[in-house]
């Protein structure tokens, strides 16, 4: 039996490379995307259209009668750490791609860009436990290694608990790490994780990528009734799809709002992806918004 998943990121990689190639200030914009929290103050300069408005020093601007921003020394290389959810809910899907396949292609597309920018990339796989940790490295072999690992369907199992990997990274990573990117469907997110999330976001630039299947959000319209069975106990339940649809979709909205509010409170930027749509365009827009 073939245990390999269908992970094919080459087309997405080509699109992202094309996008970055046509930025006049490619390196600077790349650095802003993973801006990090470990910058050292290096004086002042005049504000330009490419700067974030929040970087304006209003006191200095008032003294000089022109808009002034603070300059910071950026670390020469970036270290980007990915947290990837490999819980059982990621091995579901009603589209061409399972959520785990879609998530892996997003991750590998960014890994390719990070490595080709001579920066370092690391990976932590988690479900209800911390499964595998690969510290940030700069190696041409990293992409192939990660692709081989993520293509193995056997690694995806169990429930998901984000608090364990967050606590591990907070305790084991130093401040040289520029950014942490969490990729998950966040279906098992709960309020107990919030404190750990706040601690990590205060130390590292943290981003969250929601990967959802359309069925995670809305149930299809189905007429009639059907029976569902628990595969472990054999217990059966008659379900009216119309009633289940309303309750299901309300729960999905409540869960998504909980996650988004927790990220906003922690100062974490996030983006939604759904597996029935290509991710490159949305990722590029997300990049541009962070640059602005």
Backbone as JSON, one array per atom type, in Angstrom:
{
  "sequence": "XXXXXXXXXXXXXXXXXXXXXXXXXXXXXXXXXXXXXXXXXXXXXXXXXXXXXXXXXXXXXXXXXXXXXXXXXXXXXXXXXXXXXXXXXXXXXXXXXXXXXXXXXXXXXXXXXXXXXXXXXXXXXXXXXXXXXXXXXXXXXXXXXXXXXXXXXXXXXXXXXXXXXXXXXXXXXXXXXXXXXXXXXXXXXXXXXXXXXXXXXXXXXXXXXXXXXXXXXXXXXXXXXXXXXXXXXXXXXXXXXXXXXXXXXXXXXXXXXXXXXXXXXXXXXXXXXXXXXXXXXXXXXXXXXXXX",
  "N": [[0.84, -1.2, 0.0], [0.56, 2.22, -0.85], [1.84, 4.79, 1.02], [2.22, 7.43, 0.54], [1.53, 10.89, 0.38], [-0.14, 13.28, -1.75], [1.77, 15.65, -2.56], [2.66, 18.45, -4.12], [4.43, 21.01, -4.69], [5.67, 22.52, -6.69], [4.56, 24.25, -8.71], [3.44, 26.33, -7.21], [5.72, 27.29, -5.97], [7.12, 28.32, -8.16], [5.42, 30.45, -8.87], [5.58, 32.11, -6.57], [8.29, 32.73, -6.57], [8.44, 34.2, -8.94], [6.88, 36.39, -8.25], [8.38, 37.61, -6.14], [10.71, 38.19, -7.52], [10.02, 40.33, -9.07], [9.84, 42.46, -7.4], [11.23, 45.55, -6.72], [12.69, 46.16, -4.45], [13.51, 43.67, -3.34], [14.96, 42.15, -1.31], [14.71, 43.79, 0.94], [11.97, 43.88, 1.32], [11.47, 41.21, 1.78], [12.77, 40.89, 4.24], [11.17, 42.51, 5.81], [8.79, 41.09, 5.85], [9.35, 38.86, 7.48], [9.91, 40.2, 10.0], [10.72, 40.05, 12.66], [11.64, 40.38, 16.21], [13.98, 41.22, 17.25], [15.51, 43.58, 16.78], [18.04, 46.12, 16.7], [18.38, 49.4, 17.88], [19.3, 52.07, 15.68], [19.53, 54.8, 15.2], [18.05, 57.64, 13.39], [15.99, 58.37, 10.47], [14.65, 59.96, 7.48], [11.15, 59.63, 6.83], [9.75, 57.31, 4.45], [7.71, 56.29, 1.61], [7.6, 53.53, 1.66], [7.69, 52.8, 4.28], [6.32, 51.57, 7.38], [3.6, 53.14, 8.87], [3.35, 53.05, 11.62], [5.95, 53.11, 12.47], [6.81, 55.68, 12.67], [8.41, 58.22, 14.52], [6.96, 60.36, 16.51], [7.67, 62.4, 18.26], [10.32, 63.03, 17.55], [9.78, 63.79, 14.96], [8.26, 66.09, 15.36], [10.19, 67.8, 16.43], [11.93, 68.17, 14.29], [10.34, 69.02, 12.29], [9.57, 67.39, 10.17], [8.61, 64.17, 8.87], [9.88, 61.51, 10.71], [11.52, 58.41, 11.11], [12.5, 55.62, 13.15], [15.61, 53.92, 12.8], [16.7, 50.56, 12.5], [19.06, 48.01, 13.23], [19.11, 45.14, 11.42], [19.33, 41.6, 11.92], [21.8, 39.74, 10.12], [21.04, 37.34, 8.92], [17.97, 35.54, 8.59], [16.01, 33.55, 10.8], [13.61, 31.22, 10.57], [10.9, 29.58, 11.99], [8.78, 26.83, 11.66], [5.67, 25.65, 12.86], [3.88, 22.83, 12.54], [0.74, 21.37, 12.39], [-0.01, 18.04, 12.79], [-2.16, 16.54, 13.45], [-5.08, 14.34, 13.51], [-7.32, 15.6, 12.37], [-6.29, 17.03, 10.31], [-6.04, 15.3, 8.25], [-8.2, 15.24, 6.47], [-10.71, 16.06, 4.02], [-12.67, 17.61, 1.44], [-12.07, 18.53, -0.97], [-9.8, 18.67, -3.8], [-7.32, 18.48, -2.57], [-6.17, 17.14, 0.53], [-6.27, 18.58, 3.82], [-3.77, 18.39, 5.1], [-2.05, 17.96, 2.95], [-2.33, 20.32, 1.5], [-1.47, 22.18, 3.41], [1.19, 21.36, 3.69], [2.2, 22.04, 1.18], [2.05, 24.84, 1.22], [3.88, 25.34, 3.29], [6.29, 24.19, 2.23], [6.66, 25.77, -0.04], [7.32, 28.23, 1.09], [9.58, 27.44, 2.52], [11.36, 26.9, 0.43], [11.77, 29.54, -0.55], [12.91, 30.76, 1.69], [15.31, 29.33, 2.08], [16.59, 29.84, -0.37], [17.05, 32.48, -0.05], [19.19, 32.51, 1.51], [18.7, 32.18, 4.21], [17.79, 30.68, 7.41], [15.85, 27.77, 8.24], [13.49, 26.07, 10.27], [11.65, 23.25, 11.67], [8.82, 22.08, 13.42], [6.89, 19.38, 14.32], [3.68, 18.55, 15.44], [1.11, 16.91, 17.37], [-1.06, 15.84, 19.72], [1.13, 15.72, 21.21], [4.58, 16.78, 21.25], [6.15, 15.93, 18.36], [8.32, 15.77, 16.32], [11.35, 17.6, 16.04], [13.15, 19.91, 14.24], [15.83, 21.84, 14.24], [16.49, 25.3, 13.23], [18.1, 25.5, 10.1], [20.43, 26.12, 7.43], [20.42, 24.77, 4.52], [20.72, 23.15, 1.41], [19.6, 20.69, 1.25], [17.49, 20.65, 2.94], [14.87, 21.23, 1.99], [14.17, 18.91, 0.44], [14.32, 16.98, 2.43], [12.29, 17.78, 4.24], [10.07, 17.59, 2.54], [9.97, 14.84, 2.03], [9.42, 13.87, 4.6], [6.91, 15.05, 5.18], [5.32, 13.94, 3.27], [4.7, 11.42, 4.08], [2.05, 9.6, 5.0], [1.65, 8.27, 7.38], [2.51, 9.75, 9.54], [0.52, 11.41, 10.38], [-1.75, 11.71, 12.84], [-3.76, 11.22, 15.85], [-5.01, 13.62, 18.33], [-4.93, 17.27, 18.58], [-2.78, 19.54, 20.25], [-1.83, 22.61, 20.86], [-0.43, 23.88, 22.87], [1.76, 22.4, 23.89], [3.94, 22.34, 21.86], [4.35, 25.12, 21.7], [5.17, 25.83, 24.31], [7.54, 24.35, 24.38], [9.11, 25.61, 22.36], [9.29, 28.21, 23.36], [10.84, 27.78, 25.59], [13.18, 26.75, 24.51], [14.16, 28.09, 22.23], [16.28, 30.79, 21.2], [16.52, 34.42, 21.16], [17.33, 34.98, 18.6], [15.77, 33.9, 16.68], [13.73, 34.8, 14.05], [11.03, 34.63, 13.2], [8.03, 32.83, 13.91], [5.93, 30.5, 12.49], [2.74, 29.27, 12.56], [0.94, 26.55, 11.38], [-2.18, 25.27, 10.87], [-5.47, 23.73, 11.26], [-6.71, 24.59, 13.47], [-8.88, 23.53, 14.84], [-8.97, 22.31, 17.28], [-8.28, 24.2, 19.07], [-8.22, 25.92, 22.2], [-9.18, 27.9, 25.08], [-7.27, 27.53, 27.06], [-4.83, 27.56, 25.87], [-4.17, 30.15, 25.45], [-2.51, 31.72, 27.22], [0.07, 30.6, 26.86], [0.36, 31.23, 24.2], [0.43, 34.03, 24.27], [2.85, 34.46, 25.6], [4.76, 33.38, 23.79], [4.31, 35.02, 21.54], [5.15, 37.45, 22.52], [7.85, 37.18, 22.51], [8.7, 36.28, 19.99], [8.25, 37.17, 16.54], [5.21, 36.25, 15.43], [3.19, 34.31, 13.3], [0.09, 33.13, 11.98], [-1.33, 30.57, 10.08], [-4.35, 29.67, 8.89], [-5.66, 26.68, 7.82], [-8.25, 25.46, 6.16], [-10.83, 23.16, 5.28], [-13.62, 23.39, 3.03], [-15.8, 22.07, 4.21], [-15.25, 22.27, 6.89], [-16.34, 24.63, 7.55], [-18.91, 25.02, 6.4], [-21.71, 22.85, 6.12], [-22.83, 20.73, 3.48], [-25.97, 21.07, 1.71], [-28.31, 18.69, 2.46], [-30.93, 16.44, 1.94], [-33.46, 14.62, 3.78], [-32.86, 11.97, 6.25], [-30.07, 10.5, 8.02], [-27.99, 7.81, 9.25], [-25.43, 7.79, 11.66], [-22.54, 6.13, 12.87], [-20.6, 5.25, 15.72], [-17.37, 4.2, 15.35], [-15.91, 2.9, 17.29], [-17.55, 2.2, 19.52], [-19.87, 1.33, 18.35], [-22.25, 2.54, 18.69], [-25.21, 4.11, 17.49], [-26.68, 6.92, 15.76], [-29.42, 8.85, 14.72], [-29.54, 11.37, 12.36], [-30.76, 14.56, 11.53], [-30.1, 16.36, 8.78], [-30.65, 19.13, 8.3], [-31.1, 20.25, 10.82], [-28.67, 19.57, 12.04], [-26.91, 20.96, 10.41], [-27.25, 23.73, 11.0], [-26.52, 23.85, 13.73], [-23.92, 22.85, 13.57], [-22.6, 24.72, 11.89], [-22.81, 27.04, 13.41], [-21.25, 26.33, 15.62], [-18.79, 26.1, 14.3], [-18.33, 28.77, 13.5], [-18.2, 30.02, 16.02], [-15.92, 28.76, 17.09], [-13.94, 29.59, 15.28], [-14.01, 32.36, 15.71], [-13.14, 32.48, 18.37], [-10.46, 31.62, 18.09], [-9.4, 33.62, 16.38], [-9.82, 35.98, 17.9], [-8.14, 35.42, 20.06], [-5.64, 35.41, 18.8], [-5.53, 38.06, 17.86], [-5.51, 39.46, 20.29], [-3.03, 38.67, 21.2], [-1.41, 39.92, 19.43], [-0.84, 38.73, 16.96], [-0.43, 38.21, 13.55], [-2.64, 36.85, 11.11], [-3.88, 34.56, 8.58], [-6.41, 33.3, 6.41], [-6.82, 30.24, 4.72], [-8.45, 28.22, 2.28], [-8.96, 24.91, 1.18], [-10.05, 24.57, -1.32], [-9.22, 26.54, -2.98], [-6.48, 28.05, -4.76], [-3.47, 28.93, -3.01], [-1.5, 30.87, -3.43], [-2.05, 33.53, -4.39], [-3.47, 34.7, -2.23], [-1.52, 34.5, -0.26], [0.46, 36.18, -1.28], [-0.9, 38.65, -1.17], [-1.12, 38.86, 1.58], [1.57, 39.11, 2.26], [2.12, 41.59, 1.05], [0.46, 43.27, 2.57], [1.68, 43.1, 5.08], [4.09, 44.31, 4.5], [3.24, 46.91, 3.95]],
  "CA": [[0.0, 0.0, 0.0], [1.34, 3.45, -0.96], [1.53, 5.7, 2.11], [2.66, 8.76, 0.16], [0.51, 11.88, 0.09], [0.04, 14.02, -3.01], [2.31, 16.98, -2.24], [3.3, 18.94, -5.35], [4.51, 22.47, -4.52], [6.53, 23.16, -7.7], [3.87, 25.35, -9.39], [3.33, 27.43, -6.25], [7.07, 27.83, -5.79], [7.42, 29.13, -9.34], [4.64, 31.69, -8.79], [6.12, 32.95, -5.52], [9.6, 33.22, -7.04], [8.16, 35.23, -9.94], [6.38, 37.55, -7.52], [9.48, 38.26, -5.43], [11.68, 38.65, -8.5], [9.58, 41.59, -9.65], [9.92, 43.54, -6.42], [12.49, 46.28, -6.87], [13.42, 46.07, -3.19], [13.18, 42.29, -2.97], [15.54, 41.74, -0.03], [14.16, 44.59, 2.03], [10.6, 43.45, 1.55], [11.53, 39.88, 2.39], [13.13, 41.07, 5.64], [10.03, 43.07, 6.53], [7.79, 40.03, 6.02], [9.77, 38.17, 8.7], [10.67, 41.32, 10.58], [11.33, 39.66, 13.93], [11.54, 41.28, 17.36], [15.32, 41.37, 17.81], [16.22, 44.64, 16.09], [18.81, 47.02, 17.54], [18.18, 50.79, 17.45], [20.47, 52.55, 14.93], [19.38, 56.19, 14.81], [16.83, 58.09, 12.73], [16.06, 58.78, 9.06], [13.39, 60.52, 7.01], [10.09, 58.66, 6.47], [9.51, 57.09, 3.03], [6.41, 55.66, 1.33], [7.68, 52.1, 1.93], [7.74, 52.55, 5.72], [5.1, 51.37, 8.15], [3.24, 54.38, 9.57], [3.58, 52.86, 13.06], [7.37, 53.29, 12.77], [7.11, 57.12, 12.79], [8.67, 58.76, 15.85], [6.26, 61.63, 16.43], [8.41, 63.43, 19.0], [11.44, 63.44, 16.69], [9.19, 64.48, 13.81], [7.86, 67.44, 15.79], [11.4, 68.6, 16.61], [12.59, 68.45, 13.0], [9.32, 69.52, 11.37], [9.39, 66.45, 9.06], [8.33, 62.83, 9.39], [11.12, 60.79, 11.03], [11.34, 57.05, 11.62], [13.67, 55.02, 13.77], [16.33, 52.9, 12.03], [17.12, 49.42, 13.3], [19.99, 47.06, 12.61], [18.53, 43.81, 11.32], [20.29, 40.52, 11.86], [22.2, 39.47, 8.74], [20.24, 36.24, 8.39], [16.72, 35.27, 9.27], [15.72, 32.19, 11.23], [12.15, 31.07, 10.57], [10.5, 28.29, 12.56], [7.4, 26.41, 11.35], [4.95, 24.68, 13.69], [2.88, 22.21, 11.67], [-0.21, 20.47, 13.02], [-0.14, 16.75, 12.1], [-3.26, 15.81, 14.08], [-5.94, 13.57, 12.61], [-8.27, 16.44, 11.63], [-5.62, 17.55, 9.12], [-6.1, 14.28, 7.2], [-9.57, 15.23, 5.98], [-10.87, 16.98, 2.91], [-13.71, 17.39, 0.44], [-11.55, 19.1, -2.21], [-8.75, 17.87, -4.44], [-6.24, 18.31, -1.61], [-6.41, 17.05, 1.95], [-5.71, 19.74, 4.51], [-2.35, 18.17, 5.37], [-1.34, 18.13, 1.68], [-2.39, 21.75, 1.2], [-0.6, 22.84, 4.38], [2.57, 21.01, 3.36], [2.61, 22.8, -0.01], [2.31, 26.21, 1.67], [5.12, 25.31, 4.06], [7.43, 23.92, 1.36], [6.86, 26.93, -0.91], [8.05, 29.22, 1.87], [10.9, 26.88, 2.81], [12.17, 27.14, -0.76], [12.14, 30.95, -0.59], [13.79, 31.06, 2.82], [16.62, 28.74, 1.8], [17.2, 30.54, -1.5], [17.43, 33.81, 0.42], [20.32, 32.25, 2.41], [18.27, 32.21, 5.6], [17.65, 29.37, 8.04], [14.48, 27.36, 8.47], [13.32, 24.91, 11.14], [10.31, 22.65, 11.62], [8.36, 21.3, 14.57], [5.65, 18.68, 14.03], [2.99, 18.27, 16.7], [-0.31, 16.59, 17.49], [-1.27, 16.11, 21.14], [2.47, 15.76, 21.77], [5.62, 17.26, 20.36], [6.59, 14.72, 17.67], [9.66, 15.89, 15.74], [11.87, 18.96, 16.05], [14.31, 20.1, 13.38], [16.23, 23.23, 14.49], [16.73, 26.1, 12.01], [19.33, 25.24, 9.36], [20.51, 26.63, 6.08], [20.97, 23.66, 3.74], [19.96, 22.85, 0.19], [18.93, 19.4, 1.43], [16.36, 20.8, 3.86], [13.6, 21.14, 1.27], [13.89, 17.51, 0.1], [14.1, 16.24, 3.68], [10.95, 18.12, 4.74], [9.07, 17.06, 1.61], [9.89, 13.4, 2.27], [8.77, 13.67, 5.89], [5.51, 15.47, 5.15], [4.59, 13.1, 2.31], [4.4, 10.14, 4.72], [0.72, 9.69, 5.62], [1.63, 7.62, 8.7], [2.85, 10.67, 10.64], [-0.64, 12.21, 10.74], [-2.65, 10.96, 13.72], [-3.99, 11.78, 17.18], [-5.65, 14.93, 18.44], [-3.95, 18.36, 18.5], [-2.65, 20.4, 21.43], [-0.82, 23.6, 20.48], [0.32, 24.39, 24.03], [3.03, 21.68, 24.07], [5.02, 22.88, 21.03], [4.61, 26.51, 22.05], [5.99, 25.84, 25.53], [8.87, 23.84, 24.03], [9.86, 26.62, 21.62], [9.55, 29.33, 24.26], [11.92, 27.39, 26.5], [14.39, 26.26, 23.84], [14.66, 28.97, 21.18], [16.77, 32.08, 21.67], [15.89, 35.56, 20.5], [17.8, 35.14, 17.23], [14.71, 33.43, 15.78], [13.04, 35.98, 13.51], [9.59, 34.45, 13.09], [7.42, 31.51, 14.1], [4.71, 30.39, 11.68], [1.91, 28.13, 12.95], [0.02, 26.12, 10.31], [-3.13, 24.32, 11.48], [-6.88, 24.08, 11.08], [-7.07, 25.18, 14.77], [-10.18, 23.03, 15.28], [-8.86, 21.88, 18.67], [-7.81, 25.34, 19.86], [-9.07, 26.24, 23.34], [-8.75, 29.07, 25.85], [-6.12, 27.2, 27.9], [-3.62, 27.8, 25.09], [-3.98, 31.59, 25.27], [-1.35, 32.23, 27.97], [1.28, 30.16, 26.16], [0.41, 31.99, 22.95], [0.85, 35.39, 24.61], [4.28, 34.42, 25.95], [5.54, 33.2, 22.58], [4.18, 36.19, 20.68], [5.92, 38.55, 23.11], [9.27, 36.94, 22.25], [8.98, 36.05, 18.57], [7.26, 37.54, 15.54], [4.43, 35.03, 15.26], [2.16, 34.34, 12.28], [-0.77, 31.95, 12.0], [-1.96, 30.23, 8.82], [-5.5, 28.79, 9.02], [-5.92, 25.84, 6.66], [-9.58, 24.89, 6.37], [-11.6, 22.56, 4.18], [-14.95, 24.01, 3.02], [-16.71, 21.37, 5.13], [-14.99, 22.75, 8.25], [-17.06, 25.89, 7.72], [-20.32, 24.83, 6.04], [-22.14, 21.53, 5.68], [-23.63, 20.79, 2.25], [-27.42, 20.86, 1.88], [-28.68, 17.28, 2.25], [-32.31, 16.19, 2.34], [-33.67, 13.32, 4.41], [-32.13, 11.67, 7.47], [-29.1, 9.42, 7.86], [-27.5, 7.23, 10.5], [-23.98, 7.78, 11.86], [-22.15, 5.13, 13.87], [-19.3, 5.38, 16.36], [-16.62, 3.01, 14.96], [-15.34, 2.23, 18.47], [-18.57, 1.63, 20.4], [-20.97, 0.8, 17.57], [-23.46, 3.32, 18.98], [-25.74, 4.77, 16.31], [-27.46, 8.13, 15.98], [-30.13, 9.35, 13.55], [-29.24, 12.8, 12.22], [-31.5, 15.38, 10.57], [-29.07, 17.25, 8.24], [-31.0, 20.54, 8.41], [-30.84, 20.65, 12.2], [-27.23, 19.43, 12.27], [-26.2, 22.01, 9.65], [-27.29, 24.99, 11.74], [-25.71, 23.72, 14.94], [-22.53, 22.64, 13.14], [-22.03, 25.96, 11.37], [-22.69, 27.97, 14.53], [-20.07, 25.91, 16.37], [-17.61, 26.43, 13.49], [-18.14, 30.22, 13.6], [-17.76, 30.32, 17.39], [-14.55, 28.29, 17.24], [-13.05, 30.47, 14.5], [-13.95, 33.65, 16.4], [-12.29, 32.29, 19.54], [-9.07, 31.59, 17.66], [-9.01, 34.93, 15.85], [-9.74, 36.93, 19.01], [-6.94, 35.1, 20.83], [-4.49, 35.88, 18.03], [-5.53, 39.52, 17.87], [-5.1, 39.89, 21.63], [-1.59, 38.4, 21.34], [-0.68, 40.67, 18.41], [-0.39, 37.78, 15.95], [-1.06, 38.32, 12.23], [-3.11, 35.55, 10.64], [-4.49, 34.53, 7.26], [-7.25, 32.13, 6.16], [-6.75, 29.53, 3.44], [-9.36, 27.08, 2.14], [-8.32, 23.95, 0.28], [-10.66, 24.58, -2.66], [-8.68, 27.68, -3.71], [-5.01, 28.17, -4.72], [-3.08, 29.79, -1.89], [-0.43, 31.81, -3.75], [-2.55, 34.9, -4.49], [-3.77, 35.17, -0.88], [-0.25, 34.63, 0.45], [1.1, 37.39, -1.8], [-1.61, 39.78, -0.59], [-0.74, 38.89, 2.99], [2.92, 39.64, 2.25], [2.05, 43.02, 0.74], [-0.14, 43.97, 3.7], [2.68, 43.21, 6.15], [5.07, 45.3, 4.04], [2.65, 48.23, 4.12]],
  "C": [[0.87, 1.25, 0.0], [0.89, 4.42, 0.13], [1.91, 7.15, 1.8], [1.46, 9.67, -0.14], [0.86, 12.61, -1.2], [0.47, 15.46, -2.69], [3.16, 17.44, -3.42], [3.41, 20.46, -5.32], [5.22, 23.21, -5.65], [5.85, 24.36, -8.38], [3.75, 26.56, -8.48], [4.68, 28.09, -6.02], [7.43, 28.75, -6.96], [6.68, 30.47, -9.29], [5.21, 32.64, -7.74], [7.48, 33.53, -5.91], [9.39, 34.37, -8.04], [7.72, 36.52, -9.25], [7.53, 38.31, -6.86], [10.51, 38.85, -6.4], [11.32, 40.02, -9.03], [9.36, 42.68, -8.6], [11.25, 44.25, -6.59], [13.34, 46.18, -5.61], [13.17, 44.69, -2.59], [13.68, 41.92, -1.57], [14.9, 42.48, 1.12], [12.74, 44.13, 2.34], [10.55, 42.06, 2.19], [11.82, 40.01, 3.89], [11.96, 41.62, 6.44], [8.98, 42.0, 6.8], [8.08, 39.23, 7.28], [10.58, 39.15, 9.54], [11.3, 40.99, 11.94], [11.14, 40.69, 15.02], [12.91, 41.62, 17.92], [16.14, 42.42, 17.07], [16.91, 45.57, 17.09], [18.67, 48.43, 16.99], [19.45, 51.34, 16.81], [20.25, 53.97, 14.41], [18.08, 56.48, 14.09], [17.09, 58.35, 11.24], [14.69, 59.31, 8.66], [12.42, 59.41, 6.56], [9.96, 58.55, 4.95], [8.2, 56.33, 2.85], [6.42, 54.17, 1.64], [7.6, 51.77, 3.41], [6.35, 52.32, 6.3], [4.82, 52.65, 8.93], [3.52, 54.27, 11.07], [5.04, 53.06, 13.45], [7.76, 54.77, 12.93], [7.34, 57.48, 14.26], [8.11, 60.18, 15.88], [6.98, 62.74, 17.19], [9.57, 63.97, 18.16], [10.93, 64.21, 15.48], [8.8, 65.91, 14.15], [9.08, 68.35, 15.94], [12.0, 69.03, 15.28], [11.64, 69.01, 11.95], [9.24, 68.69, 10.08], [9.19, 65.05, 9.65], [9.65, 62.05, 9.52], [10.77, 59.4, 11.54], [12.64, 56.56, 12.25], [14.29, 53.99, 12.83], [16.75, 51.79, 12.99], [18.1, 48.57, 12.52], [19.31, 45.69, 12.6], [19.63, 42.76, 11.35], [20.57, 40.15, 10.41], [21.39, 38.34, 8.13], [18.97, 36.09, 9.22], [16.66, 33.8, 9.68], [14.2, 32.08, 11.37], [11.8, 29.66, 11.03], [9.04, 28.01, 12.22], [6.9, 25.44, 12.41], [3.83, 24.12, 12.83], [2.05, 21.19, 12.44], [-0.31, 19.18, 12.18], [-1.2, 15.88, 12.79], [-4.2, 15.21, 13.05], [-6.93, 14.44, 11.83], [-7.63, 17.05, 10.38], [-5.67, 16.56, 7.96], [-7.55, 14.13, 6.73], [-9.67, 16.2, 4.81], [-11.98, 16.59, 1.96], [-13.29, 17.95, -0.91], [-10.48, 18.18, -2.79], [-7.62, 17.55, -3.47], [-6.78, 18.08, -0.2], [-5.8, 18.28, 2.62], [-4.21, 19.59, 4.76], [-1.52, 18.35, 4.1], [-1.23, 19.62, 1.32], [-1.43, 22.52, 2.11], [0.87, 22.59, 4.07], [3.06, 21.81, 2.15], [2.86, 24.27, 0.33], [3.67, 26.27, 2.37], [6.34, 25.14, 3.15], [7.7, 25.07, 0.4], [7.64, 28.02, -0.18], [9.45, 28.73, 2.24], [11.85, 27.12, 1.64], [12.66, 28.59, -0.82], [13.13, 31.3, 0.51], [15.21, 30.56, 2.54], [17.33, 29.5, 0.68], [17.53, 31.99, -1.18], [18.58, 33.72, 1.42], [19.95, 32.44, 3.88], [18.06, 30.79, 6.11], [16.18, 29.05, 8.31], [14.45, 26.1, 9.33], [11.89, 24.43, 11.12], [10.03, 21.88, 12.91], [7.01, 20.7, 14.21], [4.98, 18.31, 15.36], [1.58, 17.74, 16.44], [-0.66, 16.86, 18.95], [0.06, 16.13, 21.9], [3.42, 16.38, 20.76], [6.24, 16.03, 19.69], [8.02, 14.8, 17.15], [10.08, 17.35, 15.72], [13.14, 19.01, 15.22], [14.74, 21.56, 13.53], [16.56, 23.97, 13.2], [18.11, 25.83, 11.39], [19.26, 25.9, 8.0], [21.21, 25.57, 5.24], [20.1, 23.41, 2.52], [19.21, 21.53, 0.3], [17.65, 19.52, 2.24], [15.02, 20.63, 3.16], [13.24, 19.68, 0.99], [13.61, 16.67, 1.35], [12.69, 16.5, 4.2], [9.87, 17.54, 3.85], [8.88, 15.55, 1.83], [9.14, 13.11, 3.56], [7.27, 13.93, 5.79], [4.67, 14.65, 4.18], [4.19, 11.76, 2.9], [3.08, 10.24, 5.49], [0.69, 9.13, 7.04], [1.94, 8.58, 9.84], [1.63, 11.44, 11.14], [-1.63, 11.37, 11.57], [-2.83, 11.7, 15.04], [-4.72, 13.11, 17.14], [-4.57, 16.0, 18.4], [-3.97, 19.19, 19.77], [-1.5, 21.37, 21.16], [0.05, 24.05, 21.65], [1.68, 23.7, 24.19], [4.15, 22.21, 23.18], [5.35, 24.33, 21.34], [5.5, 26.6, 23.27], [7.41, 25.36, 25.24], [9.7, 24.92, 23.34], [10.22, 27.81, 22.52], [10.72, 29.04, 25.18], [13.24, 27.1, 25.8], [14.94, 27.15, 22.73], [15.19, 30.26, 21.79], [16.18, 33.19, 20.81], [16.41, 35.82, 19.09], [16.78, 34.64, 16.21], [13.86, 34.61, 15.35], [11.53, 35.82, 13.52], [9.21, 33.0, 13.34], [6.11, 31.5, 13.34], [3.97, 29.11, 12.07], [0.95, 27.81, 11.81], [-0.88, 25.01, 10.86], [-4.53, 24.66, 11.02], [-7.45, 24.69, 12.36], [-8.44, 24.72, 15.26], [-10.16, 22.61, 16.74], [-8.33, 22.99, 19.58], [-8.76, 25.59, 21.02], [-8.43, 27.36, 24.16], [-7.52, 28.78, 26.71], [-4.8, 27.5, 27.2], [-3.23, 29.28, 25.11], [-2.74, 32.13, 25.99], [-0.05, 31.86, 27.27], [1.47, 30.96, 24.87], [0.91, 33.41, 23.21], [2.35, 35.45, 24.89], [5.13, 34.29, 24.7], [5.49, 34.44, 21.7], [4.94, 37.39, 21.22], [7.41, 38.4, 22.82], [9.61, 36.84, 20.78], [7.87, 36.64, 17.7], [6.49, 36.28, 15.16], [3.31, 35.24, 14.24], [1.35, 33.06, 12.37], [-1.44, 31.77, 10.65], [-3.09, 29.24, 9.09], [-5.64, 27.99, 7.74], [-7.22, 25.09, 6.92], [-10.08, 24.22, 5.09], [-12.97, 23.24, 4.2], [-15.93, 23.37, 4.01], [-16.43, 21.72, 6.59], [-15.85, 23.96, 8.58], [-18.55, 25.73, 7.48], [-20.57, 23.38, 5.67], [-22.95, 21.67, 4.4], [-25.11, 20.56, 2.56], [-27.78, 19.43, 1.5], [-30.12, 17.09, 2.74], [-32.43, 14.8, 2.96], [-32.9, 13.18, 5.71], [-31.11, 10.57, 7.19], [-28.59, 8.99, 9.23], [-25.98, 7.3, 10.54], [-23.67, 6.81, 13.0], [-20.78, 5.46, 14.43], [-18.51, 4.11, 16.05], [-16.04, 2.23, 16.14], [-16.4, 1.53, 19.31], [-19.72, 0.97, 19.64], [-22.27, 1.55, 17.81], [-23.89, 4.09, 17.74], [-26.62, 5.96, 16.68], [-28.11, 8.54, 14.66], [-29.97, 10.87, 13.5], [-30.15, 13.42, 11.17], [-30.51, 16.43, 10.04], [-29.39, 18.73, 8.42], [-30.74, 21.06, 9.81], [-29.34, 20.62, 12.48], [-26.46, 20.55, 11.59], [-26.14, 23.31, 10.44], [-26.4, 24.95, 12.98], [-24.22, 23.62, 14.59], [-21.89, 23.96, 12.71], [-21.9, 27.02, 12.45], [-21.45, 27.63, 15.36], [-18.79, 26.28, 15.62], [-17.31, 27.93, 13.57], [-17.61, 30.61, 14.97], [-16.3, 29.94, 17.59], [-13.57, 29.21, 16.49], [-12.92, 31.84, 15.17], [-13.07, 33.59, 17.63], [-10.82, 32.34, 19.16], [-8.61, 32.97, 17.21], [-8.89, 35.98, 16.96], [-8.5, 36.69, 19.85], [-5.68, 35.58, 20.12], [-4.4, 37.4, 18.03], [-5.05, 40.05, 19.21], [-3.59, 39.71, 21.83], [-0.75, 39.18, 20.33], [-0.12, 39.8, 17.3], [-1.16, 38.01, 14.64], [-1.48, 36.94, 11.76], [-3.77, 35.69, 9.28], [-5.27, 33.23, 7.11], [-6.97, 31.55, 4.78], [-7.83, 28.46, 3.44], [-8.86, 26.2, 1.0], [-8.92, 23.9, -1.12], [-10.17, 25.75, -3.52], [-7.15, 27.67, -3.66], [-4.59, 29.18, -3.66], [-2.13, 30.93, -2.27], [-0.92, 33.26, -3.75], [-2.82, 35.47, -3.1], [-2.49, 35.37, -0.07], [0.49, 35.89, 0.01], [0.43, 38.64, -1.23], [-1.25, 39.96, 0.88], [0.66, 39.49, 3.14], [2.89, 41.15, 2.03], [1.47, 43.82, 1.9], [0.86, 44.14, 4.84], [3.76, 44.22, 5.77], [4.53, 46.71, 4.26], [2.55, 48.63, 5.59]]
}
